[in-house]
Amino acid sequence: MRHETGAADERTDAAIDAVIEAAIQEVNHRARARMGDRFRHVRQQSQAIAGPLSAEDCCAQSMPDASPIKWHLAHTTWFFETFILERFEDGFRAFHPQFRVLYNSYYDGVGDKFPRPQRGLLTRPTLEEVQAYRADVDRRMLRLIDALEAGERDAGAGHADWQAQLAGFMALLELGLQHEQQHQELMLSDIKHLFSINPLQPAYQEMPEALRSAGPVQLPLEWHRIEAGVAEIGYAGEGFCFDNETPRHRQFIEAYHCASRLVNNDEYRAFVEAGGYRDASLWLSEGWEWRKQLGLECPVYWRRGPDGWSEFTEYGPLPLEPHLAAVHLSYYEADAYARWAGARLLTEAEWEHAAGRLQGRGREFFGVAWQWTSSSYGPYPGYAAPAGAVGEYNGKFMVNQYVLRGSSSATPLNHARLTYRNFFPAHARWQATGIRLARSA
């Protein structure tokens, strides 16, 4: 179905966008008096994710791209200790000096790092000791938050030095909370991959009764035409964003058609059964070599059995649900499917442009799967990475990766934004990544 975007639709889109922006600001720009509560909530959510797991579950590493749950719990704690307590706490003393190396992920400005592929070998410290580390840093962080907020009230708004110190603390605290939310999604992805390679095929959790009784709704596939024009891309609000979402800039976009929803399992199964994984003409050369090297014939969590296709999920193996979005696909697989379907992937500018315009008419932009774009991950015009070790957060990864947009079912609800730029190498598929198609007009 073709949809022409007219002036009335644009006014509707603008109104919807205003509501969405207001909601985002409400979530991301909370009053300072609530930061202690927010800190507790985010930290407790990580604990809740680890709750169903045994100590053995938390120590294992299924592949170099993944990390043990115990490491995630420690590393997110390391972030607060290293970047906040070390700078702002009077009489700072590290919980354990060697943790600075063990739980440093990739910050060369901080010092040495333990090799990422070997994190699963760290049987010590124990999970109990990591939990003690979290409890100690939480206590110290909350004491510091309370002290700084009390100092702000005592100093008054006119004390410029105090206000500058507080602003620096609040910026790092917000970054630390957003960083932990990123790791919460990684924790869910990593434990799913770990359980998937276990012959017992264990479930992470039981399926809620509401999902058992009501299957997914079949969404029609429509094509929305969006006219050419100059679009503003990038973050421009007052709340939090990562540095790679800035600066906001203009970009000309040619007319295009955007799919109203993600590619579903039934559609992707047709690609598999039509021989899509055996047709070299559909694949990028590098992707075809990757497919051959691994002997791939279907998505990573799909299995073909006597009764048809099944998919490994957080609830264990289940029959493949045809109307759910196809997920855990690499860029190579997404690109090959798009070519087979007579379409292409959106650029990241097209995705942001479409997601902003089609709210209310487009579906599954958020909360289902991160969506591959054809855009290489690089800096926006005028981008400059922040100074210091924190500046290593995004900028140094701007090579040999592709941008994904939206959010997945594992993304914390208050963590998504229209301008959020996720990024992964082309072979990555253990994250909940999917496909939204485009066609040139």
Helices and strands as residue ranges (DSSP letters): E 2-3, H 7-28, G 32-34, H 35-50, H 55-59, H 69-80, I 81-85, H 86-88, H 99-102, G 116-121, H 127-155, H 160-196, H 209-213, E 223-226, E 229-233, G 243-245, E 249-253, E 256-259, H 265-273, G 276-278, G 280-282, H 285-294, E 302-305, E 308-313, E 316-319, H 331-340, E 344-345, H 348-357, E 369-376, G 389-392, G 395-397, E 402-407, E 422-424, E 433-434, E 437-440
